[in-house]
Amino acid sequence: MTMPSKASFHETSVTDASSLERGSGTALWRQIEQSVAQAIEGGTWTVGERLPTEMELAARFGVNRHTLRRAMTALEERGVVRVEQGRGTFVQERVIDYPVGKRTRFNANVTRQKREPASRLLQSGERSATPEIARELGLRPGAPVLFMERLGVVDGRPVSVGHHYFPARRFPTFLESYHQENSITGTLQREGVPDYTRKSTRVIARLPDRHEAELLLQPRNRAVLVTESVNVDANGKPVEYGVSVFAADRVQITFES
């Protein structure tokens, strides 16, 4: 016995135009929303898979694109799907639990959930510390700091944009070491800091700027979570000030006692 192809499975597992009950009192977009949600729950489309285009779904249901778009917007608001600008609509993955505690490490948080972490260095260099950065690192305003911008990725999908600042005079070869280690923890160990802990974390929610939205593949009207943190060495001296921007629909931040 031959199994149906995935394409034909999709075709037969989703309500089509003949199944919509026009004049039933339930709006067509609501029926489409329910049908697509049931299809996802039933495995027609798997987590992370891209759905057919608006035009294809509208043709399948026999409705205009405005009606179809309203159904997809409702599914996005429910967290069933996500829309990526320029790429399409995808089945939403499960949210990542991101615990913040005494030792907060991106790779450890992700691998603990049996998911694959990765990071990409976007830019780096030396800058003069702003009053805020100087205060958090215990420096004078204008003192040199090393800066890195990194993209945090889970299972091939961007989830965070991190901005990291380190005192340049204490770690003059930090950036060179990072290119060999590709890890902040490994680099700090190489630079003479065998362990570091989280001194403070502040979390706020806001809308992303254009740069952040493009890196996170999300619209600018969808909120992000922003953490501002300070890590210190065994003597309580600041070694890093970080600002990380998380896609709020993909990451849930929790605090460990």
N, C-alpha and C positions, 0 to 999 in steps of 0.2 A: 504494500500500500504506500503510495507516495504522499508526502506531506505537502500542504500548500506553501507556496512561496511567501516570504514576508510581505511582499507588496500585496498579494491577494488576501493575505490575512488582514492587513490594514483595511482593505476595501470592504471586507465582510464584517469587520468588527466594530465599525463606526456607523451610527445611524446615518442614513442618506435622506434625500429630499422626500422620498415616498413615506418615510416613517415620521416626519414632523406632522403634528396635529394642528393644522391651521384652523383658527376659530375656536380653539379649545379653552381659551381664557388664559393660557400660559403663553407668554411672549415667546416668539421664535428664538430670540437670542438666549433666553433662559433654557429652552429645550436643548439648544446646541451646547450650551455650557455644561449641562448635565450629561449629555451624550459623550462629549469629549472627556470629561472627568471620569466617567464610568469606563471608557475605553482605556484610559491611562491606568486606572486601578486594576483593570483586568489584564494588563500586560501588553496591550496593543502597541504602546510606545513605552520604552524603558527609560529609567532615570538617565538624564543627560542627552537623550535622543532629540533630534530636531523634528518638529512637526511639519506637515505639508505647509506650503505657503498660504497666505490669506486667500489668494485667487483660487488655489486648488480646493481649499476647504469650502469657500463660498460656492463654487461650482458643485461640489459634492452634495451640499445641503440645499442647493437651489435658492440661495438668498443673495442679497447684495452684500458688498464688502463692509458697508456700515453696520449691518446687522451682525455679521460674523465678527467684526472688530469689537463690538460691544460684548459679545460672548467671551472673546479672548481676554479682554480687559478684566472681566469678572473673574476669570480663572487666574489671571496674574495677581489680582488683589487677594485671592484666597491662598496664594502661594503654591498653586498646582503647576503653573508654568512660569517661565521667565522670558522676557523679551530682550534680546541683545540687538542694539542698533547696528544695522547693516548686515546682520547674520541670520536673524530669524527668531522663531519661537521654540523653546526647548522645555522638556519636562524638567521640573525643578528637582535638584538634588536635595538630600537631607541636609539640614543645617549643621554646621560644625560647632561643637561645644569648645569654647576657647577659655580654659580656666586661667585666671590670673592669681598668682600666689607668690610665695617667697622666691621661688625660682621659676620664671616664666620663659619657656623656650618654644619657639614656633615649631620646629621639627618634632620635638617631643610631644607637644599638644596634638599634632596631626597624626603622627604614627601611632599614638595611643589608641586612636579610633580606627586603626587599620586602613588608613588612607595615605596617599603618597604626597609628601611635601616637596617643594622645590622653591628656589628663589633665584631671581635674576637681578644683577646689579645694573641699574639704569644710568646712574651718574655718580661721580665722586670727585672730591677735591678738597681744597682748603678755603675756609671763609673766616671772616671776622665775626666774633660772637655778638649777637644782638643782646640787648639788656636781659631778655627772657632766658635765652640760652646760657648767658653768662651766670645768671642767678642760679639756675638749676645745676650747673656744673661747678659752681663755686669759683668762677673766674671773674676777671674784670671785663666790662664791656669793651669790645674791640679785640680781645685776646684771640689768637688763632685757634680755630677748631677744625677738625677733620669732619667732612660731611659725606654721607652716602644716602642715596635713594635706591630702595630695593622693592621689587615686586614679589609679593608672596603668592605662591601658586599651590593649589591642592587638586590632585587628580587632573592636572593639566588646565585648570581653570583659575584665573586670578581672583584672589579674595582680599588682598591687602596691599596698600602702598605705604612703605615705611621710610621715615626720614630719621637718620641716626647721626648724632653728634658726639665727638670724642675730643678730649683736651689734646691739642696737637703737641704741646711741649712734653707731655708725659708719654705720648705714643707716637714718636716721630716717624716710625716705619709701619704704622698700622695699616695704611692702604696697601703697601707692598705685601705685607703679610696676608691681608685678606685675599688678595688675588691668588695666593697659594692655598689658603685654607677654605675659602668660599663659605666661611662660617664666622659669625661674630664671636661665639663662645670659643671656638678654636683659635681665633686670632687673638683674643684677650689672653688666653692661656700662653700663647706664643710670646705675647708682649709682657708677660710677668704677672698676670692676674689669674691664678688658678681657679678661682671661683668668684662669682658675684651674685648679689641678691637684689630683689626689687625693694626699693625704699618707699616708693609712692606710685600710685596710678590714679589718674583722673580720666573719667569717661564723659564725653558729650556726644550729642547727636546733632547733625547739621546736614545741609545739602552739599554735594561735592562741587568743586570747581570743574571747569572743562577738562583740565589735564587729568584730574583724578577719575572723572567719569569715563574718559576714553581708555585709561589704563585698566579700569575695573569692568569695562564693557557693560556699562549701565547708563540709563538716562540720567540727566542732571536733576530731574524732579524726584528721584528716589533717594532716600536718606542714607547716610553713612554713619558709622560709629567711629569716633576718634578717641584714641587713648594717648595721653601724655604721661610719660613714665620716666623715672630716674632709677638707674641701677648703680649700686655702690660695691666697693671691694670689702674685704674682711675688716678693714679699719673704718668703714663707713664713709670713705672718700668717693665722690661721684666719678664713675668711669664712662657713663653713657647717659645722654638725654635723648629720648626717642618720641616721635610723634607718628603713630600708625593710623591709617585710614582703612577701615574694614567695610566691605559690602554688607550692609545690615541685614539683607535677606539671605545671606549665606553663612553668617557667623553669629553665634550667640555667646556673649562674654559673661563669664561667671567668676565670682570671687571666692577663693579658698581661704579658710581661716588658718 
